[in-house]
Amino acid sequence: MLSHYYTVKGYGEHELIIQKSRFICYTERVTTEDDAQSFIQKIKKQHPNANHNCSAYLIGEHNQIQKANDDGEPSGTAGVPMLEVLKKRDIKNTVVVVTRYFGGIKLGTGGLIRAYGKSVSEGLNATGIVERKLMCIMHTKIDYTWLGKVENELRASNYLIKDIHYLNDVEVETYVEEDKKADFISWMTEMTNGQSEIVDGDVVYLEQDVQI
């Protein structure tokens, strides 16, 4: 599993007009090629009268699956520029479809490349990008007398609190990067004068909004 990667928040759509042609970019997060193809077919069914429904997707930790389709536009002017935007911005597990309604003005090869690239770039911005970081959920059990100090110190630190359970003792769940677990345990042990019980739990991806 990757320690971190970027992907889209989820479904999104964004439209722009270039030389009277409508370019509508649809984005979605996917994890399999079947999901990507299903999404592409879904958009095509929504726009059966469009001149083109061009598509591109990148899937896999190392972009093992990548496809681009010009859907009738001159070869290399639509799908590939769309795919290049995903690559350049290091976006994984994402499919994009750009639906074009021709406005009567030909854009030429360079114009098409710029138009489809811009459509995807603006579409990604409109949908939003997240960074998914691999985190271990650390469980820290403390006496209630330590709660104020521990919570204040955590909120002032770079660690993110997931949850606090108020039981016989207090259990604080904290997101910690895998390579920082030892540092966290030392820090927490020192803070509580050794009066804390710390164990590691599930390893999960934590999503946070980013701009790239």
Contacts in CASP RR format, 6 or more apart in sequence:
PFRMAT RR
TARGET T0000
AUTHOR 0000-0000-0000
METHOD contacts of the structure
MODEL  1
MLSHYYTVKGYGEHELIIQKSRFICYTERVTTEDDAQSFIQKIKKQHPNA
NHNCSAYLIGEHNQIQKANDDGEPSGTAGVPMLEVLKKRDIKNTVVVVTR
YFGGIKLGTGGLIRAYGKSVSEGLNATGIVERKLMCIMHTKIDYTWLGKV
ENELRASNYLIKDIHYLNDVEVETYVEEDKKADFISWMTEMTNGQSEIVD
GDVVYLEQDVQI
1 61 0 8 1.000
1 134 0 8 1.000
1 203 0 8 1.000
2 61 0 8 1.000
2 134 0 8 1.000
3 133 0 8 1.000
3 134 0 8 1.000
3 177 0 8 1.000
3 178 0 8 1.000
4 131 0 8 1.000
4 132 0 8 1.000
4 133 0 8 1.000
4 134 0 8 1.000
5 61 0 8 1.000
5 90 0 8 1.000
5 92 0 8 1.000
5 93 0 8 1.000
5 131 0 8 1.000
5 132 0 8 1.000
6 89 0 8 1.000
6 90 0 8 1.000
6 91 0 8 1.000
6 92 0 8 1.000
6 129 0 8 1.000
6 130 0 8 1.000
6 131 0 8 1.000
6 132 0 8 1.000
6 210 0 8 1.000
6 212 0 8 1.000
7 29 0 8 1.000
7 91 0 8 1.000
7 92 0 8 1.000
7 93 0 8 1.000
7 94 0 8 1.000
7 129 0 8 1.000
7 130 0 8 1.000
7 132 0 8 1.000
8 27 0 8 1.000
8 28 0 8 1.000
8 29 0 8 1.000
8 91 0 8 1.000
8 94 0 8 1.000
8 124 0 8 1.000
8 127 0 8 1.000
8 128 0 8 1.000
8 129 0 8 1.000
8 130 0 8 1.000
9 29 0 8 1.000
9 127 0 8 1.000
9 128 0 8 1.000
9 129 0 8 1.000
9 130 0 8 1.000
9 209 0 8 1.000
10 27 0 8 1.000
10 28 0 8 1.000
10 29 0 8 1.000
10 127 0 8 1.000
11 26 0 8 1.000
11 27 0 8 1.000
11 28 0 8 1.000
11 29 0 8 1.000
11 127 0 8 1.000
12 26 0 8 1.000
12 27 0 8 1.000
12 28 0 8 1.000
12 123 0 8 1.000
12 126 0 8 1.000
12 127 0 8 1.000
13 24 0 8 1.000
13 25 0 8 1.000
13 26 0 8 1.000
13 27 0 8 1.000
13 123 0 8 1.000
13 126 0 8 1.000
13 127 0 8 1.000
14 24 0 8 1.000
14 25 0 8 1.000
14 119 0 8 1.000
14 122 0 8 1.000
14 123 0 8 1.000
14 125 0 8 1.000
14 126 0 8 1.000
14 127 0 8 1.000
15 22 0 8 1.000
15 23 0 8 1.000
15 24 0 8 1.000
15 25 0 8 1.000
16 22 0 8 1.000
16 23 0 8 1.000
16 118 0 8 1.000
16 119 0 8 1.000
16 122 0 8 1.000
17 23 0 8 1.000
18 107 0 8 1.000
18 115 0 8 1.000
18 118 0 8 1.000
19 103 0 8 1.000
19 105 0 8 1.000
19 107 0 8 1.000
20 103 0 8 1.000
20 104 0 8 1.000
20 105 0 8 1.000
21 100 0 8 1.000
21 101 0 8 1.000
21 102 0 8 1.000
21 103 0 8 1.000
21 104 0 8 1.000
21 105 0 8 1.000
21 107 0 8 1.000
21 115 0 8 1.000
22 99 0 8 1.000
22 100 0 8 1.000
22 101 0 8 1.000
22 103 0 8 1.000
23 98 0 8 1.000
23 99 0 8 1.000
23 100 0 8 1.000
23 115 0 8 1.000
23 116 0 8 1.000
23 118 0 8 1.000
23 119 0 8 1.000
24 47 0 8 1.000
24 98 0 8 1.000
24 99 0 8 1.000
24 100 0 8 1.000
24 119 0 8 1.000
25 96 0 8 1.000
25 97 0 8 1.000
25 98 0 8 1.000
25 119 0 8 1.000
25 120 0 8 1.000
25 122 0 8 1.000
25 123 0 8 1.000
25 126 0 8 1.000
26 39 0 8 1.000
26 43 0 8 1.000
26 96 0 8 1.000
26 97 0 8 1.000
26 98 0 8 1.000
26 99 0 8 1.000
27 94 0 8 1.000
27 95 0 8 1.000
27 96 0 8 1.000
27 123 0 8 1.000
27 124 0 8 1.000
27 127 0 8 1.000
28 39 0 8 1.000
28 94 0 8 1.000
28 95 0 8 1.000
29 93 0 8 1.000
29 94 0 8 1.000
30 36 0 8 1.000
30 39 0 8 1.000
30 57 0 8 1.000
30 59 0 8 1.000
30 93 0 8 1.000
30 94 0 8 1.000
30 95 0 8 1.000
31 59 0 8 1.000
31 60 0 8 1.000
31 93 0 8 1.000
32 59 0 8 1.000
33 57 0 8 1.000
33 59 0 8 1.000
33 65 0 8 1.000
33 67 0 8 1.000
35 95 0 8 1.000
36 57 0 8 1.000
36 59 0 8 1.000
36 65 0 8 1.000
36 67 0 8 1.000
36 95 0 8 1.000
39 95 0 8 1.000
39 97 0 8 1.000
40 53 0 8 1.000
40 55 0 8 1.000
40 69 0 8 1.000
40 95 0 8 1.000
40 97 0 8 1.000
43 53 0 8 1.000
43 97 0 8 1.000
43 99 0 8 1.000
44 53 0 8 1.000
44 97 0 8 1.000
46 99 0 8 1.000
47 53 0 8 1.000
47 99 0 8 1.000
50 99 0 8 1.000
50 100 0 8 1.000
50 101 0 8 1.000
51 100 0 8 1.000
51 101 0 8 1.000
51 102 0 8 1.000
52 70 0 8 1.000
52 71 0 8 1.000
52 72 0 8 1.000
52 73 0 8 1.000
52 78 0 8 1.000
52 98 0 8 1.000
52 99 0 8 1.000
52 100 0 8 1.000
53 71 0 8 1.000
53 97 0 8 1.000
53 98 0 8 1.000
53 99 0 8 1.000
53 100 0 8 1.000
54 69 0 8 1.000
54 70 0 8 1.000
54 71 0 8 1.000
54 72 0 8 1.000
54 73 0 8 1.000
54 78 0 8 1.000
54 79 0 8 1.000
54 82 0 8 1.000
54 97 0 8 1.000
54 98 0 8 1.000
54 100 0 8 1.000
54 116 0 8 1.000
55 67 0 8 1.000
55 68 0 8 1.000
55 69 0 8 1.000
55 71 0 8 1.000
55 79 0 8 1.000
55 82 0 8 1.000
55 95 0 8 1.000
55 96 0 8 1.000
55 97 0 8 1.000
55 98 0 8 1.000
56 66 0 8 1.000
56 67 0 8 1.000
56 68 0 8 1.000
56 69 0 8 1.000
56 79 0 8 1.000
56 80 0 8 1.000
56 82 0 8 1.000
56 83 0 8 1.000
56 86 0 8 1.000
56 95 0 8 1.000
56 96 0 8 1.000
56 120 0 8 1.000
57 65 0 8 1.000
57 66 0 8 1.000
57 67 0 8 1.000
57 83 0 8 1.000
57 86 0 8 1.000
57 94 0 8 1.000
57 95 0 8 1.000
57 96 0 8 1.000
58 65 0 8 1.000
58 66 0 8 1.000
58 83 0 8 1.000
58 86 0 8 1.000
58 87 0 8 1.000
58 91 0 8 1.000
58 92 0 8 1.000
58 93 0 8 1.000
58 94 0 8 1.000
59 65 0 8 1.000
59 66 0 8 1.000
59 92 0 8 1.000
59 93 0 8 1.000
60 92 0 8 1.000
60 93 0 8 1.000
61 92 0 8 1.000
63 87 0 8 1.000
63 92 0 8 1.000
66 83 0 8 1.000
67 83 0 8 1.000
68 76 0 8 1.000
68 78 0 8 1.000
68 79 0 8 1.000
68 80 0 8 1.000
68 82 0 8 1.000
68 83 0 8 1.000
69 78 0 8 1.000
69 79 0 8 1.000
70 76 0 8 1.000
70 77 0 8 1.000
70 78 0 8 1.000
70 79 0 8 1.000
70 80 0 8 1.000
71 78 0 8 1.000
72 78 0 8 1.000
73 79 0 8 1.000
73 100 0 8 1.000
73 112 0 8 1.000
73 116 0 8 1.000
74 108 0 8 1.000
74 109 0 8 1.000
74 112 0 8 1.000
76 113 0 8 1.000
77 108 0 8 1.000
77 109 0 8 1.000
77 110 0 8 1.000
77 111 0 8 1.000
77 112 0 8 1.000
77 113 0 8 1.000
77 116 0 8 1.000
78 98 0 8 1.000
78 112 0 8 1.000
78 116 0 8 1.000
79 116 0 8 1.000
81 112 0 8 1.000
81 113 0 8 1.000
81 114 0 8 1.000
81 116 0 8 1.000
81 117 0 8 1.000
81 120 0 8 1.000
82 96 0 8 1.000
82 98 0 8 1.000
82 116 0 8 1.000
82 117 0 8 1.000
82 119 0 8 1.000
82 120 0 8 1.000
84 117 0 8 1.000
85 96 0 8 1.000
85 117 0 8 1.000
85 120 0 8 1.000
85 121 0 8 1.000
85 124 0 8 1.000
86 94 0 8 1.000
86 96 0 8 1.000
86 120 0 8 1.000
89 121 0 8 1.000
89 124 0 8 1.000
89 129 0 8 1.000
89 212 0 8 1.000
90 212 0 8 1.000
91 124 0 8 1.000
91 129 0 8 1.000
96 120 0 8 1.000
96 123 0 8 1.000
96 124 0 8 1.000
98 116 0 8 1.000
98 119 0 8 1.000
98 120 0 8 1.000
107 115 0 8 1.000
128 209 0 8 1.000
129 209 0 8 1.000
129 210 0 8 1.000
129 211 0 8 1.000
129 212 0 8 1.000
130 207 0 8 1.000
130 208 0 8 1.000
130 209 0 8 1.000
130 210 0 8 1.000
131 207 0 8 1.000
131 208 0 8 1.000
131 210 0 8 1.000
132 205 0 8 1.000
132 206 0 8 1.000
132 207 0 8 1.000
133 177 0 8 1.000
133 205 0 8 1.000
133 206 0 8 1.000
133 208 0 8 1.000
134 177 0 8 1.000
134 178 0 8 1.000
134 203 0 8 1.000
134 204 0 8 1.000
134 205 0 8 1.000
135 175 0 8 1.000
135 176 0 8 1.000
135 177 0 8 1.000
135 178 0 8 1.000
135 203 0 8 1.000
135 204 0 8 1.000
135 205 0 8 1.000
135 206 0 8 1.000
136 175 0 8 1.000
136 176 0 8 1.000
136 177 0 8 1.000
136 178 0 8 1.000
136 181 0 8 1.000
136 200 0 8 1.000
136 201 0 8 1.000
136 202 0 8 1.000
136 203 0 8 1.000
137 162 0 8 1.000
137 173 0 8 1.000
137 174 0 8 1.000
137 175 0 8 1.000
137 176 0 8 1.000
137 200 0 8 1.000
137 201 0 8 1.000
137 202 0 8 1.000
137 203 0 8 1.000
137 204 0 8 1.000
138 173 0 8 1.000
138 174 0 8 1.000
138 175 0 8 1.000
138 176 0 8 1.000
138 181 0 8 1.000
138 184 0 8 1.000
138 185 0 8 1.000
138 198 0 8 1.000
138 199 0 8 1.000
138 200 0 8 1.000
138 201 0 8 1.000
139 171 0 8 1.000
139 172 0 8 1.000
139 173 0 8 1.000
139 198 0 8 1.000
139 199 0 8 1.000
139 200 0 8 1.000
139 201 0 8 1.000
140 150 0 8 1.000
140 171 0 8 1.000
140 172 0 8 1.000
140 173 0 8 1.000
140 174 0 8 1.000
140 188 0 8 1.000
140 196 0 8 1.000
140 197 0 8 1.000
140 198 0 8 1.000
141 169 0 8 1.000
141 170 0 8 1.000
141 171 0 8 1.000
141 196 0 8 1.000
141 197 0 8 1.000
141 198 0 8 1.000
142 150 0 8 1.000
142 169 0 8 1.000
142 170 0 8 1.000
142 172 0 8 1.000
142 192 0 8 1.000
142 195 0 8 1.000
142 196 0 8 1.000
142 197 0 8 1.000
143 169 0 8 1.000
143 170 0 8 1.000
143 195 0 8 1.000
144 169 0 8 1.000
144 170 0 8 1.000
146 170 0 8 1.000
146 192 0 8 1.000
146 195 0 8 1.000
146 196 0 8 1.000
147 170 0 8 1.000
149 191 0 8 1.000
149 192 0 8 1.000
150 172 0 8 1.000
150 188 0 8 1.000
150 191 0 8 1.000
150 192 0 8 1.000
150 196 0 8 1.000
151 161 0 8 1.000
151 164 0 8 1.000
151 172 0 8 1.000
153 191 0 8 1.000
154 161 0 8 1.000
154 172 0 8 1.000
154 174 0 8 1.000
155 161 0 8 1.000
159 174 0 8 1.000
159 175 0 8 1.000
159 176 0 8 1.000
159 184 0 8 1.000
160 174 0 8 1.000
160 175 0 8 1.000
160 206 0 8 1.000
161 172 0 8 1.000
161 173 0 8 1.000
161 174 0 8 1.000
161 175 0 8 1.000
162 173 0 8 1.000
162 174 0 8 1.000
162 175 0 8 1.000
163 172 0 8 1.000
163 173 0 8 1.000
164 170 0 8 1.000
164 171 0 8 1.000
164 172 0 8 1.000
164 173 0 8 1.000
165 171 0 8 1.000
165 172 0 8 1.000
165 173 0 8 1.000
174 184 0 8 1.000
175 206 0 8 1.000
176 184 0 8 1.000
178 203 0 8 1.000
181 200 0 8 1.000
184 198 0 8 1.000
185 198 0 8 1.000
188 196 0 8 1.000
188 198 0 8 1.000
189 196 0 8 1.000
189 198 0 8 1.000
END
